[in-house]
Amino acid sequence: MEDLLGAVVDNGLGIGSFLALLYFIFTYVKDINTTMIKMSDTMIQIQITLSTLTDRIEKLEEKIKGNGD
């Protein structure tokens, strides 16, 4: 009887740990995925802004060089 009770307790803890792991994976990984998507969108916006600023600086430098000659 004690062996049976021990087996039930051991398997219960194993199964409980496994279910806790699955819960962690399905909840937190979804949150991490959402965060990564937002970070990716932000990086794209930063790249567009930097490209725009680079073009504006190049145009200003051309004006300055053109007026200096």
Backbone as ProteinMPNN parsed JSONL, in Angstrom:
{"seq_chain_A": "MEDLLGAVVDNGLGIGSFLALLYFIFTYVKDINTTMIKMSDTMIQIQITLSTLTDRIEKLEEKIKGNGD", "coords_chain_A": {"N_chain_A": [[0.828, -1.194, 0.0], [1.915, 1.228, 0.836], [3.876, 1.489, -1.106], [2.321, 1.836, -3.389], [1.023, 4.222, -2.763], [3.244, 5.881, -2.626], [4.09, 5.759, -5.312], [1.936, 6.999, -6.584], [2.109, 9.566, -5.501], [4.666, 10.335, -6.383], [4.369, 10.206, -9.198], [2.335, 12.024, -9.447], [3.583, 14.414, -8.714], [5.454, 14.557, -10.745], [3.843, 14.736, -13.034], [2.482, 17.066, -12.341], [4.595, 18.907, -12.357], [5.261, 18.775, -15.057], [2.914, 19.773, -16.227], [2.986, 22.351, -15.178], [5.241, 23.297, -16.492], [4.332, 23.218, -19.158], [2.28, 25.119, -18.976], [3.813, 27.399, -18.401], [5.281, 27.584, -20.802], [3.253, 28.017, -22.73], [2.084, 30.416, -21.874], [4.075, 32.421, -21.199], [5.84, 32.326, -23.374], [4.236, 33.168, -25.457], [3.869, 35.816, -24.669], [6.504, 36.705, -24.869], [6.897, 36.391, -27.6], [5.078, 38.28, -28.613], [6.252, 40.608, -27.607], [8.69, 40.545, -28.981], [7.807, 40.93, -31.609], [6.826, 43.539, -31.428], [9.226, 44.843, -30.86], [10.621, 44.38, -33.209], [9.045, 45.839, -35.037], [9.531, 48.4, -34.019], [12.269, 48.626, -34.496], [12.272, 48.681, -37.29], [10.966, 51.112, -37.723], [12.888, 52.82, -36.616], [15.013, 52.415, -38.41], [13.892, 53.501, -40.753], [13.577, 56.17, -39.961], [16.261, 56.896, -39.48], [17.278, 56.625, -42.063], [15.843, 58.645, -43.383], [16.787, 60.907, -41.999], [19.5, 60.768, -42.691], [19.369, 61.277, -45.449], [18.406, 63.925, -45.363], [20.548, 65.229, -44.106], [22.577, 64.84, -45.994], [21.544, 66.381, -48.107], [21.619, 68.938, -46.925], [24.397, 69.215, -46.558], [25.209, 69.235, -49.216], [24.077, 71.68, -50.037], [25.514, 73.443, -48.418], [28.143, 73.043, -49.349], [27.764, 73.798, -51.977], [27.199, 76.553, -51.748], [29.571, 77.473, -50.71], [31.466, 77.394, -52.752]], "CA_chain_A": [[0.0, 0.0, 0.0], [2.804, 2.391, 0.89], [4.525, 1.605, -2.412], [1.322, 2.388, -4.306], [0.847, 5.623, -2.399], [4.473, 6.562, -3.052], [4.076, 5.86, -6.772], [0.934, 8.013, -6.947], [2.654, 10.876, -5.127], [5.776, 10.634, -7.293], [3.836, 10.487, -10.535], [1.554, 13.257, -9.36], [4.527, 15.534, -8.745], [6.03, 14.6, -12.09], [2.818, 15.257, -13.944], [2.256, 18.463, -11.963], [5.725, 19.695, -12.862], [5.133, 18.828, -16.506], [1.829, 20.7, -16.547], [3.466, 23.698, -14.88], [6.134, 23.653, -17.598], [3.492, 23.521, -20.325], [1.624, 26.399, -18.708], [4.846, 28.421, -18.579], [5.602, 27.707, -22.228], [2.15, 28.584, -23.499], [1.759, 31.786, -21.465], [5.189, 33.358, -21.275], [6.409, 32.346, -24.712], [3.357, 34.029, -26.253], [4.207, 37.188, -24.297], [7.816, 37.006, -25.435], [6.705, 36.524, -29.037], [4.433, 39.578, -28.827], [7.264, 41.622, -27.348], [9.661, 40.518, -30.085], [7.164, 41.535, -32.778], [6.826, 44.984, -31.188], [10.607, 45.307, -30.987], [10.935, 44.354, -34.634], [8.379, 47.0, -35.638], [10.242, 49.584, -33.576], [13.549, 48.664, -35.215], [11.981, 49.11, -38.658], [10.705, 52.551, -37.657], [14.171, 53.484, -36.378], [15.752, 52.375, -39.669], [13.275, 54.466, -41.68], [13.908, 57.506, -39.465], [17.681, 57.138, -39.735], [17.441, 56.812, -43.499], [15.321, 59.973, -43.689], [17.73, 61.884, -41.454], [20.715, 60.718, -43.501], [19.074, 61.997, -46.694], [18.314, 65.356, -45.057], [21.902, 65.72, -43.83], [23.287, 64.885, -47.275], [21.052, 67.543, -48.855], [22.158, 70.137, -46.281], [25.822, 69.285, -46.854], [25.336, 69.653, -50.613], [23.783, 73.113, -50.071], [26.633, 74.163, -47.816], [29.269, 72.938, -50.28], [27.416, 74.578, -53.176], [27.303, 77.965, -51.422], [30.954, 77.774, -50.387], [32.301, 77.485, -53.962]], "C_chain_A": [[0.868, 1.252, 0.0], [3.515, 2.609, -0.442], [3.569, 2.237, -3.434], [1.109, 3.873, -4.051], [2.071, 6.455, -2.831], [4.521, 6.761, -4.556], [3.083, 6.933, -7.235], [1.468, 9.412, -6.652], [3.765, 11.276, -6.08], [5.284, 10.986, -8.687], [3.019, 11.766, -10.537], [2.459, 14.475, -9.413], [5.161, 15.683, -10.124], [5.065, 15.202, -13.095], [2.525, 16.721, -13.635], [3.356, 19.369, -12.463], [5.635, 19.854, -14.37], [4.04, 19.801, -16.927], [2.227, 22.142, -16.25], [4.4, 24.185, -15.98], [5.342, 24.012, -18.851], [2.783, 24.863, -20.161], [2.6, 27.545, -18.926], [5.129, 28.658, -20.053], [4.485, 28.426, -22.97], [1.806, 30.014, -23.091], [2.917, 32.735, -21.715], [5.821, 33.423, -22.651], [5.544, 33.2, -25.638], [3.659, 35.497, -25.953], [5.547, 37.604, -24.894], [7.699, 37.212, -26.938], [6.071, 37.872, -29.372], [5.434, 40.712, -28.634], [8.278, 41.686, -28.487], [9.079, 41.14, -31.348], [7.151, 43.057, -32.629], [8.228, 45.562, -31.338], [11.031, 45.358, -32.448], [10.3, 45.545, -35.349], [9.093, 48.296, -35.266], [11.568, 49.725, -34.301], [13.348, 49.121, -36.659], [11.719, 50.609, -38.688], [11.996, 53.332, -37.438], [14.994, 53.507, -37.66], [15.196, 53.388, -40.664], [13.647, 55.89, -41.263], [15.367, 57.839, -39.729], [17.951, 57.359, -41.21], [16.985, 58.207, -43.918], [16.281, 61.059, -43.199], [19.025, 61.922, -42.255], [20.509, 61.469, -44.807], [19.023, 63.505, -46.455], [19.701, 65.953, -44.803], [22.702, 65.828, -45.116], [22.845, 66.088, -48.096], [21.591, 68.843, -48.258], [23.647, 70.297, -46.565], [26.061, 69.715, -48.294], [25.069, 71.146, -50.75], [24.962, 73.921, -49.533], [27.842, 74.146, -48.757], [29.012, 73.775, -51.532], [27.545, 76.068, -52.934], [28.739, 78.37, -51.143], [31.825, 77.948, -51.607], [32.208, 78.802, -54.609]], "O_chain_A": [[0.605, 2.209, -0.728], [3.734, 3.744, -0.864], [3.976, 3.072, -4.242], [1.027, 4.676, -4.981], [1.939, 7.572, -3.331], [4.947, 7.814, -5.029], [3.365, 7.683, -8.169], [1.301, 10.33, -7.455], [3.813, 12.417, -6.538], [5.739, 11.962, -9.283], [3.015, 12.506, -11.52], [2.142, 15.459, -10.081], [5.375, 16.796, -10.605], [5.428, 16.062, -13.897], [2.342, 17.528, -14.547], [3.092, 20.473, -12.94], [5.898, 20.932, -14.905], [4.218, 20.568, -17.873], [1.849, 23.054, -16.986], [4.357, 25.355, -16.359], [5.648, 24.996, -19.525], [2.702, 25.647, -21.106], [2.26, 28.546, -19.557], [5.208, 29.803, -20.5], [4.744, 29.342, -23.75], [1.276, 30.761, -23.913], [2.746, 33.755, -22.381], [6.296, 34.483, -23.057], [6.072, 33.885, -26.515], [3.701, 36.325, -26.863], [5.698, 38.73, -25.369], [8.332, 38.111, -27.491], [6.492, 38.533, -30.322], [5.457, 41.665, -29.413], [8.674, 42.774, -28.906], [9.798, 41.815, -32.084], [7.431, 43.78, -33.585], [8.396, 46.652, -31.885], [11.724, 46.285, -32.867], [10.946, 46.19, -36.174], [9.242, 49.187, -36.102], [11.951, 50.831, -34.682], [14.168, 49.869, -37.191], [12.198, 51.303, -39.584], [12.175, 54.401, -38.021], [15.613, 54.525, -37.969], [15.965, 54.063, -41.349], [13.99, 56.719, -42.106], [15.679, 58.949, -40.158], [18.775, 58.201, -41.568], [17.654, 58.875, -44.707], [16.549, 62.021, -43.917], [19.586, 62.995, -42.474], [21.387, 62.221, -45.231], [19.541, 64.278, -47.261], [19.987, 67.066, -45.245], [23.428, 66.802, -45.313], [23.676, 66.75, -48.717], [21.977, 69.751, -48.995], [24.111, 71.415, -46.79], [26.995, 70.466, -48.576], [25.767, 71.821, -51.507], [25.355, 74.938, -50.106], [28.495, 75.175, -48.926], [29.93, 74.386, -52.079], [27.966, 76.793, -53.836], [29.085, 79.536, -51.334], [32.86, 78.607, -51.511], [32.85, 79.033, -55.634]]}, "name": "protein", "num_of_chains": 1, "seq": "MEDLLGAVVDNGLGIGSFLALLYFIFTYVKDINTTMIKMSDTMIQIQITLSTLTDRIEKLEEKIKGNGD"}
